[in-house]
Every structure is written in C-alpha cells, then in structure tokens.
C-alpha cells in the first residue's frame, strides 16, 4: 500500500512539475525544437555541442547518445533513456548507472527541466509540433 501511495504522490508531483514549463504544442505535448533543445543547449551545449561523444546539437544526435551509455533518448521509454540516467540525481534519483552524473560542471537541470525532458520522452520524443 505504501508503494501505491508513493507512486500516486510521484505521479501527482510529476503532473504539477510539468505545469511549470509552458508547452509550445497546442495539444500540450512537448517538442524537441521548441521545448527541449533550448534546455539542452543551455545546460549541456557547452560540453556536448558538436564535439565528439554525446552531442545535443541536433535532434538525431540527441536521440543517438554518445559512445558509452547507449541511446540518450528512447522515445516512450524513460527507463531506457540514458539522458535521464545521467541527470536523474537532480530529481532526487540515484547516481548515474553509466558514467558520471551530469553536468560535471555548470548549472544542473532544475527539477522542472528534468521533468519536462522525462515527460517529452514519455510522450514519444517528438521533434516538432
């Protein structure tokens, strides 16, 4: 019963947290171009721009991931999306299962930003509206 209550609390929190971000799509769905790319560019682009390894420079590169941890984004499946594994500590989650927590320098994602990325992945990781 405690697990169910915890799950309900988590879902409620996730829904309330996503309200902090204004979704650009009319249907309330996040898109990479309008919602996610600006977050990744601001928080990850300094180290993961267009240089080797993982890059957030394009939609395709963001989904593909880097050399070590598999796909950064698996549309519809946050559990298999390494970008969430690498940044989940900001949302009170565990340390990264693969490599270092991100960012190693700079300002981490806010909980609202993390939740927006997670919700975008759950919604199928659309490139645009």
C-alpha distance (Angstrom), angle and dihedral (degrees) to the residues before:
residue distance angle dihedral
X1 . . .
X2 3.80 . .
X3 3.81 90.0 .
X4 3.80 90.8 53.1
X5 3.81 91.8 49.5
X6 3.79 90.4 47.3
X7 3.80 90.6 49.8
X8 3.83 92.1 49.1
X9 3.80 90.2 48.8
X10 3.81 90.3 49.3
X11 3.82 92.8 49.9
X12 3.82 91.3 47.9
X13 3.79 90.4 48.9
X14 3.80 91.4 49.0
X15 3.79 91.7 51.0
X16 3.79 92.6 48.5
X17 3.80 92.5 44.8
X18 3.79 93.1 53.1
X19 3.79 89.1 56.0
X20 3.82 87.6 68.5
X21 3.81 88.5 70.3
X22 3.75 121.0 65.9
X23 3.77 108.6 -131.9
X24 3.77 113.6 -141.8
X25 3.79 98.9 -153.6
X26 3.78 115.4 89.6
X27 3.79 90.6 -130.9
X28 3.81 92.7 57.5
X29 3.80 92.5 -107.3
X30 3.79 120.6 135.7
X31 3.81 118.7 -124.4
X32 3.77 130.3 -159.8
X33 3.81 95.4 -129.9
X34 3.80 97.3 49.4
X35 3.80 105.7 26.8
X36 3.80 114.7 14.8
X37 3.83 104.0 36.5
X38 3.83 92.6 60.1
X39 3.82 90.6 53.0
X40 3.80 93.6 46.9
X41 3.79 92.9 43.8
X42 3.81 92.4 51.7
X43 3.80 97.9 41.3
X44 3.82 103.6 29.1
X45 3.80 107.5 17.5
X46 3.79 95.5 87.0
X47 3.80 91.8 68.6
X48 3.80 100.8 15.5
X49 3.80 101.2 44.1
X50 3.77 113.6 115.6
X51 3.81 100.5 -43.1
X52 3.81 122.9 107.2
X53 3.77 125.4 -62.6
X54 3.78 118.7 26.4
X55 3.81 115.2 7.4
X56 3.80 131.2 -171.3
X57 3.83 91.6 -171.3
X58 3.81 94.1 107.3
X59 3.78 139.0 18.4
X60 3.82 92.3 -112.5
X61 3.80 93.1 48.8
X62 3.80 91.5 48.2
X63 3.80 92.3 52.5
X64 3.80 93.3 44.9
X65 3.79 96.2 56.4
X66 3.77 127.7 -159.4
X67 3.75 136.6 -64.1
X68 3.79 101.1 -77.7
X69 3.78 117.4 33.4
X70 3.79 106.5 44.1
X71 3.79 125.3 -119.0
X72 3.79 113.4 -1.5
X73 3.79 90.0 -149.9
X74 3.78 127.9 28.0
X75 3.82 103.9 -175.2
X76 3.78 111.0 -122.0
X77 3.80 93.5 8.3
X78 3.81 118.6 82.8
X79 3.81 91.7 174.1
X80 3.81 90.8 64.7
X81 3.82 93.6 42.4
X82 3.79 108.7 101.0
X83 3.81 92.5 -163.2
X84 3.80 87.9 70.7
X85 3.80 92.6 45.2
X86 3.80 89.9 53.7
X87 3.83 94.2 48.1
X88 3.83 103.6 29.5
X89 3.81 93.5 103.1
X90 3.82 89.0 75.8
X91 3.81 88.2 63.4
X92 3.80 92.7 50.1
X93 3.79 93.2 -92.7
X94 3.76 129.9 134.3
X95 3.78 126.0 -76.1
X96 3.79 116.4 -83.9
X97 3.79 115.0 -72.5
X98 3.80 89.5 -151.5
X99 3.77 120.5 45.3
X100 3.79 125.3 -40.0
X101 3.77 130.5 -19.8
X102 3.79 110.5 -100.4
X103 2.84 135.4 -90.6
X104 3.77 99.9 34.3
X105 3.82 87.5 -175.6
X106 3.77 132.9 15.7
X107 3.77 131.5 32.5
X108 3.81 116.4 -30.0
X109 3.77 123.2 -133.2
X110 3.77 115.3 -82.3
X111 3.78 116.6 -121.2
X112 3.81 88.8 -106.4
X113 3.82 90.8 53.1
X114 3.81 92.2 47.6
X115 3.79 90.2 48.5
X116 3.81 91.6 49.0
X117 3.82 90.7 53.6
X118 3.80 92.0 45.6
X119 3.81 91.7 48.6
X120 3.81 91.0 47.0
X121 3.81 89.1 54.5
X122 3.81 91.7 47.2
X123 3.80 89.4 50.6
X124 3.81 91.0 55.8
X125 3.84 100.8 -89.8
X126 3.80 97.7 -95.9
X127 3.79 116.3 -158.8
X128 3.80 94.6 -146.7
X129 3.80 140.8 -7.5
